[in-house]
């Protein structure tokens, strides 16, 4: 049973696209949104300036992991764009070492924008890693956590 005293100690992230599991990633960054604000001054009111929200933007999410057999699932998803672009929903779940969920994020209209494979250099002892970058149009309910 996971401890409720340690809610943020995640070990890996699970990416699911329209219900299809694309595997586990050990790094995730870019889960962010920003509200652009327009300032308006009201005549005769010198006490403050109105801060009006105009648009919400969402950053690109970058997922990284060592090369695994699930790399072929990512390649198949990216290759499927050649037959027509569909923008599915996605879920990213932050998981503890025992597989229990710390948090989940639902993403609307996901699109892979970059995949970077490993540098395969026999002179380098580093782990072969891959990076997947995805764009989206916002967050949605991830099905509860």
Secondary structure as GFF3:
##gff-version 3
##sequence-region A 1 145
A	DSSP	beta_strand	12	17	.	.	.	ID=ss1
A	DSSP	beta_strand	20	25	.	.	.	ID=ss2
A	DSSP	beta_strand	27	29	.	.	.	ID=ss3
A	DSSP	beta_strand	33	40	.	.	.	ID=ss4
A	DSSP	beta_strand	50	58	.	.	.	ID=ss5
A	DSSP	beta_strand	61	66	.	.	.	ID=ss6
A	DSSP	alpha_helix	71	79	.	.	.	ID=ss7
A	DSSP	three_ten_helix	80	83	.	.	.	ID=ss8
A	DSSP	beta_strand	90	95	.	.	.	ID=ss9
A	DSSP	beta_strand	101	107	.	.	.	ID=ss10
A	DSSP	beta_strand	111	116	.	.	.	ID=ss11
A	DSSP	beta_strand	129	135	.	.	.	ID=ss12
A	DSSP	beta_strand	139	140	.	.	.	ID=ss13
###
